[in-house]
Amino acid sequence: MFHDINERLAIAKDNQRKKQKYEMHIERLTEHLREEGLKKEQLQIQLEKEKEDVKKLEGFSLTNIFYTITGQKLEKLDKEQQEVLAAKLKYTEAIEAIDDMNAELIEYKRKWQEVADADVQYKSLLKEKERMIHFHDEMGSKRLFDLANEEAEVHANLKEFEEAIEVGGRTVRAFDQALDSLSSSKSWSTFDMFGGGALSTAMKHSHLDQAKSAIHNAQRLLRQFQEELLDIDNHFSSEHEIGNLLTFADYFFDGIIVDWVVHGKINDSYDETEKTKRKVQTVLHQIRGEKDVMQDKLQEIEKQRMQIFER
């Protein structure tokens, strides 16, 4: 009987955690959507001033750049032309980001509905538990109930860390995919410099388009990783900072426009992507250590429980 109430309380406690998490994610996602919408509008205004047809920019890729410029190399474009090309890439990135966030918002609202009554359930179970303590007042029972509460709290907190670690791991893998594509592009650039011809140029462009797709995925996961870190920080009054990384894609698109043709400059884009990946790995290492501390706390709770049974 006692085991059953503790299990139900642990589930209710976790549902409370989820409810709070989903509410905060919905609030922050709504704000991110508003900001991304404003950014898209500003880019659209910039492009329309340059007589660009924004309706034709859906799916605009790095390869498209080469086919929209006649007789010019990217490094010879003036600053204004470079900015327009970067704006095209950032505009399509904003469209994709808005689509991603709208889908996430729908999913979080669906999940919230599943745990909407979590607070009511938890309070009801607490009252049931209080009645059980009143009628079963044998030595140690109150302390065992308290330990069960503490254990449920630690388990709920552990899940926050596990969720953040899972998203952080996926973020690192997305950066690995981008780095693989950039690395391949570097190789074809070297071949191109020694007269590789049309094949090497086409292969270089193909790998850079793959890198663009991977960068979009990494940026999406960076934002989700930040959300998971905020969940942890709100629970433990800690700080895990990846702030400026959330605009990584914009910096990447600004740089790649003027950098990718020259072999050494492609190295620069690769190095910046590698640096961002390392920053994510550093935070990931930090929260894995914090998770280990929490698991030690669980073991201590179990030790205290065994001591009560032995007495």
C-alpha positions in Angstrom: 0.0 0.0 0.0 2.8 2.5 1.0 4.8 1.5 -2.1 1.8 2.2 -4.3 1.1 5.7 -3.0 4.8 6.6 -3.3 4.9 5.4 -6.9 1.7 7.4 -7.8 3.2 10.5 -6.0 6.4 10.1 -8.0 4.4 10.0 -11.3 2.3 13.0 -10.2 5.5 14.9 -9.3 7.0 14.2 -12.7 3.8 15.4 -14.4 4.0 18.6 -12.4 7.5 19.1 -13.7 6.4 18.4 -17.3 3.4 20.8 -16.9 5.7 23.6 -15.7 8.2 22.8 -18.4 5.7 22.9 -21.2 4.2 26.1 -20.0 7.6 27.8 -20.0 8.5 26.4 -23.4 5.2 27.6 -24.9 5.8 31.1 -23.4 9.4 31.3 -24.7 8.6 29.7 -28.1 5.8 32.3 -28.6 8.3 35.1 -28.0 10.9 33.4 -30.3 8.3 33.2 -33.0 7.5 36.9 -32.6 11.2 37.8 -32.9 11.8 35.5 -35.8 8.7 37.0 -37.6 10.1 40.5 -37.1 13.5 39.4 -38.4 11.8 37.8 -41.5 9.9 41.0 -42.2 13.1 43.1 -41.9 14.9 40.8 -44.3 12.0 40.9 -46.7 12.0 44.7 -46.7 15.7 44.7 -47.4 15.4 42.3 -50.3 12.4 44.0 -51.8 14.4 47.3 -51.9 16.9 45.4 -54.0 14.1 44.4 -56.4 14.3 40.7 -55.2 11.3 38.5 -55.6 11.0 36.9 -52.1 8.4 34.5 -53.3 11.0 32.7 -55.4 13.5 32.4 -52.5 11.9 29.3 -50.9 14.7 26.7 -50.7 17.4 29.2 -51.8 20.7 27.4 -51.5 24.4 28.2 -51.6 24.6 26.6 -55.1 21.8 29.0 -56.3 24.2 31.8 -55.6 26.6 30.7 -58.3 23.7 30.5 -60.8 22.3 33.9 -60.0 25.6 35.7 -60.7 26.8 36.0 -64.2 30.5 36.5 -64.9 31.5 37.5 -61.4 33.4 35.8 -58.6 32.0 36.2 -55.1 35.1 37.8 -53.8 34.7 40.6 -56.4 31.2 41.4 -55.5 30.7 44.8 -53.8 29.6 45.0 -50.1 26.0 45.7 -51.0 25.8 42.6 -53.3 27.3 40.4 -50.6 24.8 41.7 -48.1 21.9 40.9 -50.4 23.2 37.3 -50.9 23.6 36.8 -47.2 20.1 38.3 -46.7 18.6 35.7 -49.1 20.1 32.8 -47.1 19.0 34.4 -43.8 15.5 34.9 -45.1 15.1 31.3 -46.1 16.6 30.3 -42.7 14.0 32.5 -40.9 11.2 30.8 -42.9 12.4 27.4 -41.9 12.9 28.4 -38.3 9.4 29.7 -38.1 8.0 26.5 -39.5 10.1 24.5 -37.0 8.9 26.6 -34.1 5.2 26.5 -35.1 5.4 22.7 -35.2 7.1 22.6 -31.8 4.5 24.9 -30.4 1.7 22.6 -31.5 3.4 19.6 -30.0 4.1 21.3 -26.6 0.4 22.4 -26.4 -0.6 18.8 -27.1 1.7 17.5 -24.4 0.5 20.2 -21.9 -3.1 18.9 -22.4 -2.0 15.5 -21.2 -0.7 16.8 -17.8 -3.0 19.9 -17.4 -4.5 18.5 -14.1 -1.1 17.5 -12.6 -1.3 20.0 -9.7 -4.8 18.8 -8.7 -3.7 15.1 -8.8 -0.6 15.8 -6.8 -2.5 17.7 -4.0 -5.1 14.9 -3.9 -2.4 12.2 -3.5 -0.7 14.3 -0.8 -3.9 14.4 1.3 -4.3 10.6 0.8 -0.7 10.2 2.0 -1.3 12.3 5.1 -4.3 10.1 6.0 -2.1 7.0 5.7 0.6 8.5 7.9 -2.1 9.3 10.5 -3.4 5.7 10.6 0.0 4.0 10.3 2.2 5.8 12.8 4.7 3.0 13.4 8.3 4.1 14.0 10.0 5.4 10.9 7.0 5.6 8.7 7.0 9.4 8.6 10.7 9.5 7.7 10.2 6.9 5.0 7.4 8.9 3.4 9.7 12.0 3.6 12.5 10.1 1.9 10.1 8.9 -0.8 9.1 12.6 -1.4 12.7 13.6 -1.6 13.5 10.7 -4.0 10.6 11.7 -6.3 12.0 15.3 -6.4 15.5 14.1 -7.3 14.2 11.7 -10.0 12.2 14.6 -11.5 15.3 16.8 -11.5 17.4 14.1 -13.0 15.0 13.9 -15.9 15.6 17.6 -16.6 19.4 16.8 -16.9 18.8 13.7 -19.0 16.6 15.6 -21.4 19.2 18.4 -21.7 22.0 15.9 -22.3 20.0 14.1 -25.0 19.4 17.3 -26.9 23.0 18.5 -26.4 24.3 15.2 -27.8 22.1 15.6 -30.9 23.3 19.2 -31.3 27.0 18.0 -31.3 26.1 15.4 -33.9 24.5 18.0 -36.1 27.7 20.1 -36.0 29.7 17.0 -36.8 27.5 16.6 -40.0 28.1 20.2 -40.9 31.9 19.8 -40.3 32.0 16.7 -42.5 30.3 18.6 -45.4 32.7 21.6 -44.9 35.6 19.3 -44.7 34.6 17.6 -48.0 34.1 21.0 -49.6 37.7 22.0 -48.5 39.0 18.9 -50.2 37.2 19.7 -53.4 38.4 23.3 -53.2 42.0 22.1 -53.1 41.3 19.9 -56.1 39.6 22.9 -57.8 42.7 25.1 -57.3 44.8 22.6 -59.3 42.4 22.5 -62.2 39.7 20.1 -61.1 37.2 21.7 -63.5 33.4 21.5 -63.5 33.2 18.3 -61.5 35.1 19.6 -58.5 33.2 22.9 -58.6 29.9 21.0 -58.6 31.0 18.7 -55.8 32.2 21.7 -53.7 28.8 23.4 -54.1 26.9 20.1 -53.2 28.9 19.7 -50.0 28.3 23.3 -49.0 24.5 22.9 -49.6 24.7 19.9 -47.3 26.5 22.1 -44.8 23.8 24.7 -45.0 21.1 22.1 -44.2 23.2 20.8 -41.3 23.8 24.3 -40.0 20.0 24.9 -40.0 19.5 21.6 -38.0 22.3 22.6 -35.6 20.8 26.0 -35.1 17.3 24.5 -34.4 18.9 22.1 -31.9 20.9 24.9 -30.3 17.7 26.7 -29.5 16.2 23.5 -28.1 19.3 22.9 -26.0 19.1 26.5 -24.7 15.5 25.7 -23.7 16.5 22.6 -21.8 19.3 24.6 -20.0 16.8 27.2 -19.0 14.7 24.5 -17.4 17.7 23.4 -15.4 18.6 26.9 -14.4 15.1 27.7 -13.3 15.1 24.7 -11.0 18.6 25.2 -9.5 19.3 28.9 -9.8 22.4 28.1 -11.9 23.7 29.5 -15.2 24.7 27.6 -18.3 25.4 30.2 -21.0 25.3 29.6 -24.7 23.5 32.9 -25.5 25.3 34.3 -28.5 25.4 30.8 -30.1 21.7 31.2 -30.9 22.6 33.5 -33.7 25.3 31.2 -35.0 23.5 30.5 -38.3 23.3 34.3 -39.2 27.1 34.7 -38.6 27.8 31.6 -40.6 25.7 32.8 -43.6 27.3 36.3 -43.4 30.8 34.8 -43.5 30.3 32.0 -46.0 29.2 34.4 -48.7 32.6 36.1 -48.9 34.7 33.2 -47.6 33.9 30.0 -49.4 35.5 30.5 -52.8 39.0 30.8 -51.5 40.4 27.6 -50.0 41.8 29.3 -46.9 38.5 31.0 -46.2 36.6 27.8 -46.3 39.0 26.8 -43.5 37.8 29.8 -41.6 34.1 28.7 -41.8 35.2 25.2 -40.7 37.1 26.6 -37.7 34.2 28.8 -36.6 31.8 25.8 -36.8 34.3 23.7 -34.8 34.6 26.4 -32.2 30.8 26.5 -31.7 30.7 22.7 -31.4 33.3 22.8 -28.7 31.3 25.4 -26.7 28.3 23.1 -26.7 30.5 20.2 -25.6 31.9 22.2 -22.7 28.4 22.9 -21.4 27.4 19.3 -22.0 30.4 18.1 -19.9 29.3 20.5 -17.1 25.8 19.3 -16.9 26.9 15.6 -17.1 29.0 16.3 -14.0 26.0 17.9 -12.2 23.8 14.9 -13.1 26.4 12.6 -11.5 26.2 14.6 -8.3 22.4 14.2 -8.3 22.7 10.4 -8.8 25.0 10.3 -5.8 22.2 12.0 -3.9 19.8 9.3 -4.9 22.2 6.7 -3.5 22.4 8.6 -0.2 18.6 8.5 0.0 18.6 4.8 -0.5 21.2 4.4 2.1 19.1 6.3 4.7 16.1 4.2 3.8 18.0 1.0 4.4 19.2 2.3 7.8 15.6 2.8 8.9 14.7 -0.7 7.9 17.7 -2.1 9.7 16.7 -0.4 12.9 
